[in-house]
Amino acid sequence: MAKSYYTGAGKIVDAGAFLGGSAYCFGYGLSENDNIEDKNKRIESYDMFKSKGKYYLDFIRVNFLTRQQQPGVAIQYIHDLPEEEYDFEELYRFQTARYEDYININKGDFTKMSWDKSNPIEILFIDLAKAKKVNDHCVTEFFECLIPGKSVLIQQDYYSMLTYLHLIMEYFDDHFEFVADAGGGSRSFICTKAISASQAETAVAEYTDPVKGSKLYETLLGKVEPRWFPHMNTAYIHFLQESDDFDKAGAELKKLLSDKNIDSKQKANWTNVVNKQLIPRWEKATGKTFSA
C-alpha cells in the first residue's frame, strides 16, 4: 500500500507497532515509492513498547534471538525475560533499522498523546485498540484527519470479539466503504466522507450505549457476508452480555446454535467462544443451565 497507493497527501499512522512488522512493511513500501521524494518521518509509530502478560512474553521468547556482539558467544533464543514486564523497544528498532529515517517513534500511553490536527492522515493502521478507551482516543484524535476519497483505514482486529470495533465502523457506515478483508482478521475501509471533531466526540459518547449498540449490530447482521455471520452474531451476543441483557443474549444464543445454514467449517471459528465464554457467562448470570 505504501508503495503503490500512498501519494504523500498525509501521514502514515502505525498505531500499534509491537515488534515492527507493520512499520517495516510501510517502510519497505515507502522505499519503493518513486513518487515520494521526501520520505523522512512519514510514518508515525505508536506503542507502549512494553509487554505485559504471558502471551506476549512467550511470543518474544520463541521468535527472537539474542544478538551478542562478543566473538564466540552463541546466539540463542531470548529466554531470560522478566515475568512481569519487558521493554521491547530495542527489538522494534532492530527490526525497523533499515527504515529508521522514515519512522517517528511515539512511545508511551497513547491515550495521553494528541495528534496535530493540521496533519492529514492518508493511511491509518489500528492495532492498539485492545480496549474501548484506546479505541475512543483513536476516533477523537485521528478520524477527523482522514481525507475523504483518499484515506485508508485498516482495523487489524476487526474480526475479533472487540465489539466496539464493529460498532464504531457501523456507526460511521455512511463515512466509509469496505475495501477488503485480509489475513489475520483485519478489514480495510476507505474514507468517503469527512468526519468532524464534534461528530467524533458524539460517536464516542453513544456508540456503545446498550440500545444504540444493539441497533447497530442488528443493522450490521442484516448485511454481513454469510461467511462472517456466525462470527458477528457471536460478537453481538457478547455485546448483549456486556450490556447485561442476558435474556436477549440467551435467545440469540439459541437461534445461533440452531441455525442449520451454518456449515461445520464455519462453526469451528466461533464454537469455542460460545462454549467456553458465552454459555458459562450466561449460566453464571442467570443461575440456570443453558439448553439450546
Summary of the structure (lengths in Angstrom):
residues: 292
radius of gyration: 21.2
end to end distance: 45.6
largest distance: 66.3
contacts: 847
relative contact order: 0.10
helix: 46%
strand: 16%
